[in-house]
Amino acid sequence: MKDQPYVALAYMTGILPVKKYGSHSALNMFWEYSMTDQKELEEYTGFTETEVKRLCGRFGMDFDGLRTDIVQMWFVYQG
């Protein structure tokens, strides 16, 4: 794929397992964005905090309780 002009227009989603050869990736022509730190792109991907608060209100859920549950699940996952 390297040096192909169409790669400039590629937008890949999902989890991309990138094979590392030494300190370099085989796919070093892409910019990578973290799924867990979306500050730059949160208004374009996923849900913003405002949207989540609105959805919690719509479905009768407690926003702070939801946040607590997600943080707890994150720490269990990180193990």
C-alpha positions as CSV (number, residue, x, y, z in Angstrom):
1,M,0.0,0.0,0.0
2,K,2.9,2.3,0.6
3,D,3.4,5.1,-2.0
4,Q,0.0,4.5,-3.6
5,P,-2.0,7.7,-4.2
6,Y,-5.3,6.3,-3.1
7,V,-4.0,5.7,0.5
8,A,-4.3,9.5,1.1
9,L,-8.0,9.1,1.0
10,A,-8.3,6.0,3.2
11,Y,-10.3,6.2,6.4
12,M,-10.1,3.0,8.4
13,T,-12.2,2.3,11.4
14,G,-12.1,-0.4,14.0
15,I,-9.1,-1.9,15.8
16,L,-6.2,-2.2,13.5
17,P,-3.5,-4.7,14.7
18,V,-0.3,-3.2,13.4
19,K,2.6,-5.5,13.1
20,K,5.8,-3.9,14.4
21,Y,9.1,-4.6,12.8
22,G,11.6,-3.3,15.3
23,S,10.5,0.2,16.3
24,H,8.7,0.8,13.0
25,S,5.2,-0.2,11.9
26,A,4.6,-1.9,8.6
27,L,1.8,0.7,8.2
28,N,3.6,3.9,9.0
29,M,1.7,6.1,6.5
30,F,-1.4,6.4,8.7
31,W,-2.3,8.7,11.6
32,E,-3.6,6.7,14.6
33,Y,-6.2,8.0,17.0
34,S,-6.8,6.5,20.3
35,M,-10.3,5.0,21.1
36,T,-9.9,5.8,24.7
37,D,-8.7,9.4,24.4
38,Q,-11.1,11.1,21.9
39,K,-10.6,14.7,22.9
40,E,-9.7,15.9,19.3
41,L,-12.4,13.9,17.5
42,E,-15.1,13.3,20.0
43,E,-17.6,15.5,18.2
44,Y,-17.1,13.4,15.0
45,T,-16.9,9.9,16.5
46,G,-19.0,8.2,19.2
47,F,-21.0,10.4,21.6
48,T,-20.2,13.7,23.2
49,E,-20.8,14.1,26.9
50,T,-23.8,16.4,26.2
51,E,-25.3,13.7,23.9
52,V,-24.9,11.0,26.6
53,K,-26.5,13.2,29.2
54,R,-29.4,13.8,26.8
55,L,-29.8,10.1,26.2
56,C,-29.7,9.3,29.9
57,G,-32.5,11.7,30.4
58,R,-34.5,10.2,27.6
59,F,-34.2,6.7,28.9
60,G,-34.5,7.6,32.6
61,M,-30.8,6.7,33.5
62,D,-28.6,8.5,36.0
63,F,-25.6,10.1,34.2
64,D,-23.3,10.0,37.2
65,G,-24.3,6.4,38.0
66,L,-23.6,5.4,34.4
67,R,-20.2,7.2,34.5
68,T,-19.4,5.3,37.8
69,D,-20.3,2.0,36.2
70,I,-18.2,2.6,33.1
71,V,-15.2,3.6,35.2
72,Q,-15.6,0.5,37.3
73,M,-15.8,-1.7,34.2
74,W,-12.7,0.0,32.8
75,F,-10.7,-0.7,35.9
76,V,-11.8,-4.4,35.9
77,Y,-10.9,-4.7,32.3
78,Q,-7.4,-3.2,32.9
79,G,-7.0,-5.7,35.7
